[in-house]
Amino acid sequence: MSSDKVIFRAVADRGRCCGYGLCASICPEVYKLDGDGLVYFDDDKVPPELEEAAREGAEACPAEAIWLEEIQS
């Protein structure tokens, strides 16, 4: 049995981002908007305590431009 904890990283396809900003309004700790209103991350690793909000922010994206991927810690 592995003791590695599953953590997530946020991924964005900035070419699909339309700048709606719903992700950043739901989870501003993970999702940031640049000067053009496009999503970016200061750090793409999602802290465990923000996983639920980050997932909600990704699911709220009308362009389906962001998602979470599992990574090992």
N, C-alpha and C positions, 0 to 999 in steps of 0.2 A: 504494500500500500504506500503510495507516494504522499509525502507531506507538503508537496508544492500546492500553493493556493492558486486557484484560477483568478486571474485579474483580467481586466479588459482595457483595450486601447480604442480611442475614437479614431475613425477614418473618415475622410471627406473627399468627395470628388468635386473639387472646386469648379470644374467645368460645367457641372450640373447645377451648382448652387445659384439660386435666383435672388438671394438676399432678402427673403421674407423675414428672417430673424426670429422665427418661432423657437428654434433650438436655443438661442441665446437668452430668450425671455424665460424659458423653462429652466435652463441650467447654465447660468452665466459663469459659473465656476469652471466649466469645461469648454463651452462654446463661446468663442469671441468673434466679433465682426470687425473686419478691416475697414479702411476708409471708403471702400466701394460697397460695403455691406455684405461681403462674402465671408463665410465661416473660416476660422483658423483656430489653432490650439496653441496655448503657451506650452503645454505639455500634453501629449496625446494619451498618457496613461490616466485611466479613470480611477480615482480613489474609491475603495470599496463602499464608503459611506455615500458616494455620489452616483453609484451605479444605476439605481432606480431612476433618478432624475435625468441622468445622461441618456438612458434608454428611452425615456419619455420624450426628451428633446429630439432624439434621432427619429423616433416614430412620428413626431409631429411635422417633420420636414415634407412639404408638399412635393418637392422635386426628388425625394428619396436620395438625397446627395450625401447623407451621413449615416453611419452605422457603427456598431461596436464589434470588435473582434476579440476573441479569447487569446490571451498570452499567458505564459507561466511566469510567476514571480521568481 
